[in-house]
């Protein structure tokens, strides 16, 4: 059975709501004293049972009246929820799901060691059963050594591409590394990360003084951007690809290449749009030889079952618990289409 735990915090007290397994599932603001903190707990107890869920990650969601649970994505891209009282005040905020490396079983406590082992086992099983080599996103540069003998491709995400340690670590890899444009969509930041990754560096890595030779296979990934109003700005269109060809031509970079991410801000998370977006990219490659030479592939978010789901007691096997994905039936058709048109 879950419980509320009151604890001291800087400048006051706060409460955490813990599940039966001891995991913190929601936290409060900081209150000036225990009296107000207990009022906050009472407000959660009263409002939670009658609060509907407003999924703000869904396109065209319908706003609900207060009290309500709001499901949203924070600036780090993690799924979170918050409970708002009748007056609109936030009275509890949920913890974000950081992914498999942190929490291999979303219904249990976070366990990073178990996460690293689970990810390694997953990649090894995929290689053994399919004969295809594995790819992954480098969330933490320090974890690269746990998978360096398995992976044949690594992507650096939009929120990591400006990080110096990611760039330097990429410069020491002997496999292709794709550098995504940042969430702002800025091409210059993305290109600077490729320049850094293709050059030699001396730096501290996992407590050791290391020197890299540079990675000639570092390249860009276009995933769209978001403007200051939160509007998605795609960058997979023909004009964007021609501009990227021109940008590459002005840089002294080896092996100019681009992968186009068909989801994220390019599709505004409308996962079915990935099919149309890939078709447009294939058309752009056929129309322009320079684009064809530069665009080496596409990145698609897919899984067994289409869409996504919230973490709950009755989850569907093979359906994403993070971003919505194409199902396998559509994915298979799209792979055949790509093969036929390339």
C-alpha positions in Angstrom: 0.0 0.0 0.0 1.3 3.5 -0.8 2.0 6.2 1.7 2.8 9.9 2.1 6.2 10.7 3.5 6.9 14.2 5.0 10.5 15.3 5.0 12.6 18.4 5.6 13.6 20.4 2.6 15.5 23.6 2.0 13.3 26.5 3.4 10.6 24.2 4.7 9.0 20.8 4.4 7.6 18.7 1.5 5.9 15.4 1.0 6.5 12.4 -1.4 3.9 9.9 -2.4 5.5 6.5 -2.4 4.2 3.4 -4.1 4.0 0.0 -2.3 7.5 -0.9 -3.7 8.9 2.3 -2.1 9.3 4.2 -5.4 8.5 7.9 -5.3 5.7 8.5 -7.8 4.8 12.1 -6.9 6.3 15.0 -5.0 4.9 18.3 -3.6 6.2 21.8 -3.6 8.0 23.1 -0.5 5.7 24.3 2.3 6.8 26.7 5.0 5.7 24.3 7.8 4.2 20.8 8.4 0.7 22.2 8.9 0.5 23.5 5.3 2.2 20.3 4.1 -0.5 18.2 5.6 -3.1 20.4 4.0 -1.4 19.7 0.7 -1.6 15.9 1.3 -5.3 16.3 2.2 -5.8 18.1 -1.1 -4.2 15.3 -3.1 -6.4 12.7 -1.3 -9.5 14.7 -2.1 -8.8 15.7 -5.7 -7.0 12.6 -7.1 -10.0 10.3 -7.1 -12.2 12.6 -9.1 -9.5 14.2 -11.4 -9.7 13.2 -15.1 -6.6 12.8 -17.2 -5.6 15.5 -19.7 -3.0 14.1 -22.0 -1.1 17.1 -23.3 1.2 14.9 -25.4 -1.7 14.0 -27.7 -2.5 16.1 -30.8 -5.7 18.1 -30.4 -6.2 17.1 -26.8 -9.4 18.3 -25.1 -8.7 20.5 -22.0 -10.4 19.2 -18.8 -11.8 21.2 -15.9 -9.9 21.4 -12.6 -9.1 19.3 -10.7 -7.2 17.2 -13.2 -4.1 15.2 -14.0 -2.0 16.7 -16.7 0.3 14.4 -18.7 3.1 16.3 -20.4 6.7 16.2 -21.6 9.3 18.3 -19.7 12.2 20.1 -21.3 14.4 17.0 -21.1 11.8 15.0 -23.1 10.7 12.9 -20.1 7.0 12.0 -19.6 5.6 13.5 -16.4 2.3 14.2 -14.8 1.0 16.8 -12.4 -2.1 17.0 -10.3 -3.9 20.3 -10.2 -6.5 21.2 -7.6 -9.9 22.9 -8.2 -8.2 26.3 -8.1 -5.6 25.3 -10.7 -2.7 25.1 -8.2 -0.2 22.3 -8.8 -0.4 20.1 -5.7 1.8 17.1 -6.8 4.2 16.4 -9.7 5.1 13.0 -10.9 8.6 11.6 -11.6 9.7 11.3 -15.2 10.5 7.9 -16.9 14.2 8.3 -17.9 14.4 5.1 -19.9 15.6 1.5 -19.8 19.1 2.3 -18.5 17.6 3.9 -15.4 14.6 1.7 -14.9 14.6 -1.6 -17.0 11.3 -2.6 -15.3 9.0 0.5 -15.2 7.0 -1.1 -12.5 10.0 -1.5 -10.2 12.5 0.9 -8.5 15.2 2.5 -10.7 18.3 0.2 -11.0 21.0 1.5 -13.3 23.2 -1.6 -13.1 20.3 -3.8 -14.0 19.5 -1.3 -16.8 23.0 -1.6 -18.3 22.8 -5.4 -18.2 19.3 -5.4 -19.7 20.3 -3.1 -22.6 23.4 -5.2 -23.3 21.4 -8.4 -23.3 18.8 -6.9 -25.5 21.3 -5.8 -28.2 23.1 -9.2 -28.0 19.8 -11.0 -28.4 18.9 -8.8 -31.4 22.2 -9.5 -33.1 21.9 -13.3 -32.5 18.3 -13.6 -33.7 18.4 -11.3 -36.7 22.0 -11.2 -37.8 21.7 -7.4 -37.9 24.1 -5.2 -35.9 22.7 -2.8 -33.3 22.3 1.0 -33.0 21.6 3.1 -30.0 21.5 6.7 -28.7 24.4 7.8 -26.5 22.6 9.3 -23.5 25.7 9.1 -21.2 29.2 9.1 -22.8 30.6 7.2 -19.8 28.4 4.2 -20.7 29.8 3.8 -24.2 32.4 1.3 -23.0 29.6 -1.1 -21.9 28.4 -1.4 -25.4 31.3 -0.5 -27.7 31.8 -4.1 -28.8 28.2 -4.5 -29.9 27.0 -1.3 -31.5 27.6 -0.4 -35.2 25.9 3.0 -35.0 25.4 5.7 -32.4 23.2 8.8 -32.4 23.7 11.8 -30.2 20.4 13.3 -29.3 19.1 16.9 -29.7 19.5 17.7 -26.0 23.1 16.3 -25.9 24.6 17.5 -29.2 25.8 20.7 -27.6 27.5 18.9 -24.7 31.3 18.9 -25.0 31.8 15.4 -23.5 29.4 13.9 -26.1 31.3 15.5 -28.9 34.7 14.5 -27.6 33.6 10.9 -27.0 32.2 10.7 -30.5 35.7 11.7 -31.8 37.1 8.5 -30.4 34.6 6.0 -31.8 35.4 3.8 -34.7 31.8 3.6 -36.0 29.4 6.2 -37.6 28.0 8.7 -35.2 25.0 10.8 -36.1 24.7 14.3 -34.5 21.1 15.5 -34.3 20.2 19.1 -34.7 19.3 20.7 -31.4 15.7 21.3 -30.4 16.0 24.8 -31.7 16.7 23.4 -35.2 20.0 25.4 -35.4 22.1 24.0 -38.3 25.3 25.7 -37.0 25.2 24.0 -33.7 24.8 20.6 -35.4 27.6 21.3 -37.9 29.9 22.4 -35.1 29.3 19.2 -33.3 30.3 17.2 -36.5 33.4 19.3 -36.8 34.4 18.6 -33.2 33.7 14.9 -33.6 35.8 14.6 -36.8 38.9 16.2 -35.1 41.4 14.8 -32.6 41.1 15.7 -28.9 42.9 15.2 -25.6 40.5 15.1 -22.6 39.6 13.3 -19.4 37.3 10.2 -20.0 36.3 8.0 -17.1 39.1 9.3 -15.0 41.8 8.7 -17.6 43.8 11.1 -19.8 42.8 10.0 -23.4 43.7 11.2 -26.9 41.4 10.5 -29.9 42.1 10.5 -33.6 38.9 12.0 -34.8 35.9 10.2 -36.3 35.7 10.7 -40.1 32.2 9.0 -40.1 30.5 11.7 -37.9 27.6 13.2 -39.7 24.3 15.0 -39.2 20.7 13.9 -38.3 17.8 16.2 -39.1 15.0 15.8 -36.6 13.1 19.1 -36.9 13.0 21.9 -34.4 10.7 23.9 -32.1 10.3 27.6 -32.2 10.0 29.9 -29.1 6.2 29.3 -29.2 6.5 25.5 -29.0 5.6 25.0 -32.7 7.3 22.2 -34.5 9.4 23.3 -37.5 10.2 20.4 -39.8 13.5 20.3 -41.7 13.1 17.2 -44.0 11.7 19.1 -47.0 13.5 19.4 -50.3 14.6 23.0 -49.6 16.1 22.0 -46.2 18.1 19.2 -47.8 19.4 21.4 -50.6 20.4 24.0 -47.9 22.2 21.2 -46.0 24.1 20.2 -49.2 25.3 23.9 -49.5 26.3 24.0 -45.8 28.4 20.8 -46.2 30.0 22.2 -49.4 31.3 25.2 -47.4 32.8 23.0 -44.6 36.0 21.0 -44.8 34.4 17.8 -43.6 34.9 14.2 -44.6 32.2 11.9 -45.8 29.3 14.4 -46.0 26.2 12.5 -44.9 22.8 12.9 -43.4 20.1 10.7 -41.8 16.6 12.1 -41.7 14.6 11.4 -38.5 11.0 11.0 -39.7 9.5 11.4 -36.2 10.0 13.9 -33.4 9.6 17.5 -34.5 9.6 16.5 -38.2 6.3 14.7 -37.7 5.1 16.6 -34.6 4.9 13.2 -32.9 2.2 12.2 -35.4 3.7 8.7 -35.9 1.6 7.8 -39.0 3.1 10.9 -40.7 6.4 9.0 -40.8 5.2 7.1 -43.8 4.5 10.2 -45.9 7.7 11.9 -44.7 9.8 9.0 -45.8 8.1 9.0 -49.2 8.9 12.7 -49.6 12.5 12.1 -48.7 12.8 9.3 -51.3 11.3 11.7 -53.9 13.9 14.4 -53.0 16.7 11.9 -53.5 15.4 10.9 -56.9 15.0 14.5 -58.0 18.5 15.8 -57.0 21.7 13.8 -57.3 23.5 15.8 -54.6 20.7 15.2 -52.1 20.8 11.5 -53.1 24.5 11.3 -52.4 24.2 13.1 -49.0 21.0 11.4 -47.6 22.1 7.9 -46.5 19.0 6.8 -44.7 16.0 7.6 -42.5 15.3 7.1 -38.8 11.9 5.7 -38.0 10.3 5.1 -34.6 8.6 1.8 -34.7 7.6 -1.1 -32.5 5.4 -4.2 -32.6 2.2 -2.4 -31.8 1.4 1.1 -33.1 1.0 4.1 -30.9 2.0 4.3 -27.2 0.6 3.7 -23.8 0.9 4.9 -20.2 2.5 2.7 -17.6 -0.3 0.9 -15.8 -1.3 -2.5 -14.4 -2.6 -3.8 -17.8 -0.1 -2.8 -20.5 -0.1 -4.1 -24.0 3.1 -6.1 -24.9 5.1 -4.5 -27.7 3.6 -1.0 -27.4 5.8 1.9 -26.6 5.7 3.6 -23.2 7.4 6.7 -24.5 7.0 8.2 -28.0 4.2 6.9 -30.3 5.6 4.4 -32.9 4.6 2.8 -36.1 3.4 -0.7 -35.7 5.3 -3.6 -37.3 2.8 -4.0 -40.2 3.3 -0.5 -41.4 7.0 -0.7 -40.7 7.5 -3.8 -42.9 5.6 -2.1 -45.8 7.8 1.0 -45.4 11.0 -1.0 -45.4 10.0 -2.7 -48.6 9.1 0.6 -50.2 12.5 2.1 -49.3 14.3 -1.0 -50.7 12.3 -0.8 -54.0 12.8 2.9 -54.5 16.5 3.1 -53.6 
